[in-house]
Amino acid sequence: MESIGIVSGRPVLQDTKKLWQYSAAISACLLALATGSVLAWTSPALPQLKDPNGWLFVNTEQGSWIGSILSIGAIIGAVPAGTLADKIGRKKTILATAVPYLLSWIIIIFARSVALLCLARTLAGISVGLTCVVVPIYIAEFAEPSIRGVLGSIFQLFLSAGILFGFIFGTFLNYTWFAVICAQIEVVFLATYIWMPESPQWLMGQGRKSEALRALSVFRGPKYDVNEELASIQKSVEEAALRKSSVLDLVKTRGARTALFAGLGMLAYQQLTGINAVIFYTEEIFAAAGSSLDADVASIIVAFVQTFMACVAAVIVDRVGRRVLLIVSSSTLALCLFLLGLYFKLDLNGIGWLPLVSLTTFMIAFSLGYGPIPWMMMGELFPPEKKGTASVLAVMVNWSTSFLVTKFFSPLKATFGEGITFWIFTVLMVSATIFGYFIVPETRGKSLQQIQDELNGKNNGQTRNSEVA
């Protein structure tokens, strides 16, 4: 397959093979599959744990902590993720991420107390935080521009597939076997990812030019002349070394401020959609709605639609553009949340199909926009020297917001009722639509260097309105 390459300083068509790029992205994103299964675990598991006749009775307050403490673990994991990835490499960090995941499932299998379950969920959260920081960086660093959007979308696709995986196996397996099956995801990941190349950009930053050459040759294929691209990477890395980043550097320039505001805003709004609360409490929402459809079946349908639409997003994200999808996503989410609030507020039990339609459409809208795009753009908006620091901040904001949403979703319902609670999220999604229109830049089809130039005002040829058109 042909791709644009650089030879003697001029853009030319070169024969590039993309198999290893897809293989590395898919293998690394098995950790996103694991993340999805971890997120989904509470929906089928908590009803079993809340059974007074069960082997471990968990009350509502304890259940909210078991669900939300994952987010605290994710914050803990995110803090050292960027530094760890810079010190020991993207690949070793990604491999190490499987360990807390495996430990968490082992503890869940043998736990006989709420404290141990909270420990297990915290360990799983640490891996979630590491995954969300390092995997998007790794993919963005080896992906060529023509397929960077597709490869970046695989993360959300596998996250959605993991949720579907969790809902299906959680419905048909008992508590113990559910955890055993989920642990196999990490086993498959370790067996496949061990063979993948390291990031050429990181290798070049370590002065390991020959290894970077070999890694880039694997990613691009034997017929692709990698020398010019390698020289470009070397130049970028050398410039980054002269501009070692701190947190303050993220606000020193116009481009850095725009990227930081857009990145942090997108990842905060991703959680303010209420997505994790919806996933954690899907069965409870359908049970409260009194829907004629079995809550387990409805949950699986919603997760299946989310996974299917994540596939669609992977196909269209490089054709339609990131910003347009974000705006359409948030406006549709606002409508779905408004209808859910209306259903509960007016007690519309006569139309029991409305919660299923609203939540299914909610998942479609989320999977096309606010699901994949914030993580994808975090790998695109920042230069190499700022990427690690910015990603850590973004993940901390994302999971701090997730903790607040998941911890207080049930108390909000108890205090104000389901209707008002969903309308609060409706208002937040209206503000997300405004944010996407005025703040988020378009990155579709642009090299990482071109994105930086435009953020810093060096290329004003494209207007924001033309990007929406």
C-alpha positions, -999 to +999 in steps of 0.1 A: +000+000+000+013+034-009+018+062+016+034+097+016+070+096+026+099+120+024+129+114+002+156+141-003+133+166+014+104+161-010+071+143-003+068+112-025+046+081-027+063+051-011+053+015-007+045+010+030+032-020+048+009-014+077+006-049+091+030-043+120+013-009+128-021-026+131-006-056+150+012-034+176-019-012+181-042-042+185-019-060+208-013-029+230-050-022+230-057-056+246-050-036+278-080-013+267-100-046+264-089-054+300-099-019+311-134-023+296-139-056+315-128-039+347-153-011+341-181-035+333-174-058+363-195-038+388-227-039+367-232-078+370-211-082+401-227-057+425-262-071+423-247-105+433-228-089+462-259-070+474-278-102+478-285-106+516-283-143+511-250-142+492-216-152+505-205-115+510-232-089+516-223-054+504-246-025+513-252+005+490-225+027+505-199-001+503-210-008+467-205+028+457-169+026+470-162-006+452-174+010+420-157+044+424-124+035+441-112+023+407-109+059+397-086+067+427-064+038+416-063+052+380-051+086+394-024+068+414-013+049+382-014+079+360+010+100+382+042+080+375+031+067+340+048+094+319+080+094+339+081+056+338+075+055+301+103+080+295+128+061+318+123+025+309+105+028+276+069+026+263+071-012+257+084-022+291+059+001+308+030-013+288+041-049+296+044-040+334+008-027+333-006-062+330+008-072+365-017-051+387-045-062+364-037-099+371-032-093+408-066-076+410-084-106+395-066-130+417-077-110+448-113-107+435-114-145+431-103-152+467-116-121+485-139-126+514-142-090+526-151-055+512-116-042+521-100-068+498-124-060+470-115-023+474-078-033+473-084-053+441-103-025+424-075+000+434-049-023+418-070-026+387-073+012+387-035+016+388-033-004+356-062+016+341-043+048+347-011+034+332-030+021+302-047+054+295-015+074+296+011+051+278-009+032+252-021+063+232+014+078+234+029+046+220+004+043+192+007+080+182+045+077+180+047+049+155+015+055+135+019+072+101-005+102+096-028+084+070-039+058+096-032+075+129-069+082+134-079+046+127-051+032+150-061+057+177-097+046+175-087+010+183-082+020+219-119+030+224-130+001+202-113-024+225-125-005+256-161-009+243-155-045+234-142-051+269-174-037+284-195-060+261-172-089+271-178-081+308-216-078+304-219-111+285-197-132+308-210-115+339-245-124+330-239-161+322-210-170+346-209-170+383-188-145+403-156-166+404-155-178+368-163-143+356-130-131+372-111-161+359-122-154+323-114-117+326-078-125+338-072-144+305-072-111+286-039-101+303-024-136+295-032-132+258-018-096+259+015-108+274+018-136+249+013-112+219+027-078+229+061-092+239+069-095+201+061-059+192+087-032+185+095-004+209+086+032+199+112+045+174+108+080+188+116+068+223+146+048+211+159+078+192+156+099+224+178+073+242+205+077+215+198+041+202+197+051+166+203+017+151+175+002+172+152+030+162+160+023+125+151-013+129+119-006+148+108+020+122+117-004+094+094-030+109+066-006+113+069+008+077+079-023+058+110-034+039+103-013+008+099+020+027+129+044+029+129+053+065+161+074+066+144+108+060+116+100+085+142+089+110+161+121+105+129+140+111+124+120+143+159+127+154+155+164+148+123+165+168+139+145+197+169+168+198+147+199+199+126+183+226+158+176+246+166+213+246+131+221+258+127+197+288+092+201+300+077+209+334+041+215+343+047+253+340+059+248+304+024+236+295+011+272+299+041+292+287+032+294+250-001+300+231+001+265+215+007+248+248-021+266+265-046+258+237-035+221+237-037+218+275-071+235+277-085+214+248-070+182+261-080+186+298-115+199+288-122+169+265-112+144+290-132+161+318-162+162+295-157+126+286-166+116+322-192+144+326-212+126+300-219+102+328-205+073+308-189+054+337-219+059+359-241+045+331-218+015+327-213+008+364-251+010+371-266-001+338-286-029+353-298-007+381-310+020+357-330-005+337-344-021+369-354+014+382-370+022+348-393-008+351-385-017+315-402-047+300-369-059+288-347-080+311-320-058+326-292-082+317-303-084+281-307-047+279-272-041+292-257-065+266-276-048+238-263-014+249-227-027+252-230-044+218-242-012+201-213+007+218-188-018+204-203-017+169-203+021+168-167+021+180-159+001+148-177+027+128-158+055+145-125+039+136-136+040+099-149+075+097-127+095+121-101+102+094-128+111+069-151+133+089-127+149+114-123+148+151-139+182+159-171+176+140-176+142+156-171+158+191-198+184+184-223+159+170-215+135+199-221+160+227-253+175+212-267+140+207-257+130+243-275+160+256-307+150+238-305+114+251-299+125+287-328+149+285-351+122+273-340+098+301-346+126+326-381+132+311-389+094+313-381+093+350-395+127+359-429+122+343-430+085+352-436+074+316-438+037+324-462+032+294-433+036+270-408+012+286-388+011+254-376+047+259-348+040+283-334+013+260-336+036+230-321+065+249-292+046+264-285+028+231-284+062+212-263+075+241-238+048+235-238+054+197-231+091+203-204+085+229-187+059+208-185+082+177-171+112+196-164+116+232-153+080+236-124+076+212-114+112+203-102+127+236-076+099+241-066+100+204-061+137+204-040+136+236-014+118+214-017+145+187-019+178+205+014+179+224+051+179+212+073+150+225+088+169+254+054+178+268+034+147+259+042+127+291+035+155+315+003+166+297-010+130+295-005+125+332-024+157+340-052+147+315-056+112+330-057+126+365-084+151+355-103+123+336-103+099+365-108+125+392-140+135+373-149+098+369-146+093+407-168+122+414-194+111+389-195+074+399-193+081+437-221+107+437-244+094+410-263+072+434-266+099+461-277+124+435-305+100+424-315+095+460-316+132+467-330+147+435-345+117+417-333+101+384-350+128+363-331+158+378-299+138+379-300+131+341-309+167+334-278+179+353-258+158+328-278+173+300-267+208+309-231+196+311-233+182+275-248+214+262-217+232+276-195+205+260-210+213+226-201+249+230-166+239+242-160+217+212-171+244+187-150+272+201-119+255+217-110+222+201-087+223+171-090+200+141-061+175+137-074+153+109-048+144+082-021+166+097+014+157+108+023+161+144+046+190+134+019+207+114-005+205+144+021+222+166+027+249+140-010+257+138-015+257+175+013+282+178-002+304+150+025+297+124-001+285+099-034+304+098-045+293+064-073+272+078-100+288+098-120+271+125-152+275+105-137+257+075-128+228+097-164+224+107-177+225+071 
